[in-house]
């Protein structure tokens, strides 16, 4: 049973890293669930303080994930249409076989969204750039936190290696 729970926790950690790039999956929070699984294993010692601090950070990052791209778009003159276009472009970029689609998709989506919102090309291009900067910033932060959580996960397992798994 312990091995299955460790596999589940490790799967959540990996899913959290993947979720750093997917808009539908909260990356750091999913990684935190992996730490929570370890916490409920009586053989493994996980500090309650560690669990609470990592939860607060995961929630903070989850909230910032919605704010940072909007700030980037607004800072560069974008509208709600550009932000919606960014999300649609991200999904299309993820599903496309084009290398770099995850970066190109949000940019093109924001550009199209702004053009459909009757912005001139120069304004739409500026807003698309802001949206891209906001998206990349948010993604980097989520990825970095998910990697830190993976490090904590590995450290906890390493510290408890004597239990025989």
C-alpha positions in Angstrom: 0.0 0.0 0.0 2.9 2.4 0.8 4.4 2.0 -2.7 1.0 2.7 -4.3 0.6 5.9 -2.3 4.2 7.0 -3.1 3.4 6.3 -6.8 0.2 8.3 -6.5 2.1 11.2 -4.8 4.8 11.1 -7.4 2.2 11.1 -10.2 0.6 14.2 -8.7 4.0 15.9 -8.6 4.6 15.2 -12.3 1.1 16.2 -13.1 1.7 19.5 -11.2 4.8 20.2 -13.3 2.7 19.5 -16.5 -0.1 21.6 -15.1 2.3 24.6 -14.9 1.8 24.8 -18.7 -1.9 23.8 -19.0 -4.5 26.4 -18.2 -7.0 23.9 -16.9 -4.8 22.3 -14.3 -3.5 24.2 -11.3 0.1 23.1 -11.4 1.5 24.0 -7.9 -1.8 23.0 -6.2 -1.7 19.6 -7.9 1.9 19.2 -6.7 0.9 20.2 -3.2 -1.7 17.3 -3.3 1.3 15.0 -3.8 2.8 16.4 -0.6 -0.5 15.9 1.1 -0.6 12.2 0.2 2.8 11.8 1.8 1.6 13.7 4.9 -1.2 11.1 5.5 1.3 8.2 5.3 2.0 7.3 8.9 5.5 6.0 8.1 6.6 9.2 6.5 7.3 12.3 8.5 6.1 15.5 6.9 6.0 18.7 8.9 2.6 20.3 9.3 4.4 23.7 8.9 5.8 22.6 5.6 2.3 21.5 4.4 0.7 24.7 5.5 3.3 27.0 4.0 3.3 25.1 0.7 -0.5 25.3 0.6 -0.5 29.0 1.2 2.1 29.4 -1.6 0.1 27.2 -4.0 -3.1 29.2 -3.3 -1.2 32.5 -3.8 0.3 31.3 -7.1 -3.2 30.1 -8.2 -4.6 33.5 -7.6 -1.6 35.3 -9.3 -2.0 33.0 -12.3 -5.2 34.9 -13.1 -3.8 38.3 -12.3 -0.4 38.3 -14.0 -1.5 37.7 -17.6 -4.3 40.3 -17.2 -1.8 42.8 -15.9 0.5 42.1 -18.8 -2.3 42.6 -21.3 -3.7 45.7 -19.6 -0.2 47.2 -19.2 0.2 47.0 -23.0 -3.3 48.4 -23.9 -5.2 45.1 -24.2 -8.8 44.3 -23.5 -10.8 41.4 -22.3 -11.1 40.2 -25.8 -7.3 39.9 -25.9 -7.2 37.9 -22.7 -9.9 35.5 -24.0 -7.9 35.2 -27.2 -4.8 34.4 -25.2 -6.6 31.5 -23.5 -8.1 30.1 -26.7 -4.7 30.5 -28.5 -3.0 28.6 -25.6 -5.4 25.7 -26.0 -5.0 25.6 -29.8 -1.2 25.9 -29.4 -1.1 23.0 -27.0 -3.1 20.8 -29.4 -1.2 21.8 -32.5 1.7 19.8 -33.8 3.6 23.1 -34.4 6.8 23.3 -32.3 6.5 26.2 -30.0 2.7 26.2 -30.3 2.4 26.8 -26.5 4.2 30.2 -27.0 2.9 31.1 -30.5 -0.7 30.2 -29.7 -1.3 32.7 -26.9 0.4 35.5 -28.9 -1.7 34.8 -32.0 -4.8 34.3 -29.9 -4.4 37.7 -28.2 -3.7 39.4 -31.5 -6.8 37.9 -33.1 -8.9 38.7 -30.1 -7.9 42.3 -30.2 -8.4 42.6 -33.9 -11.9 41.1 -33.5 -12.5 43.7 -30.9 -11.9 46.3 -33.6 -8.4 47.4 -32.4 -6.0 48.6 -35.1 -3.1 46.2 -35.9 -0.5 48.2 -34.0 -2.6 48.3 -30.8 -3.5 44.6 -31.2 0.2 43.7 -31.7 1.2 45.6 -28.6 -1.6 44.0 -26.5 -0.6 40.5 -27.8 3.0 41.1 -26.8 1.8 42.2 -23.3 -0.4 39.1 -23.1 2.6 36.9 -24.1 4.8 38.5 -21.5 2.2 38.0 -18.8 1.6 34.4 -19.8 5.3 33.5 -19.9 5.8 35.1 -16.5 2.9 33.3 -14.9 4.0 30.0 -16.5 7.6 30.4 -15.3 6.4 31.1 -11.7 4.1 28.1 -11.7 6.8 25.9 -13.1 9.4 27.1 -10.6 7.1 26.4 -7.7 6.2 23.0 -9.0 9.9 22.1 -9.3 10.5 23.4 -5.7 7.7 21.2 -4.5 9.2 18.2 -6.4 12.5 19.0 -4.5 10.6 19.0 -1.2 9.0 15.7 -2.2 12.3 14.1 -3.0 13.9 15.5 0.2 11.0 14.0 2.3 11.4 10.6 0.6 15.2 10.8 1.0 14.9 11.6 4.7 12.5 8.7 5.2 14.4 6.2 3.1 15.1 4.0 6.2 11.4 2.8 6.3 12.4 0.3 3.6 11.0 1.3 0.2 
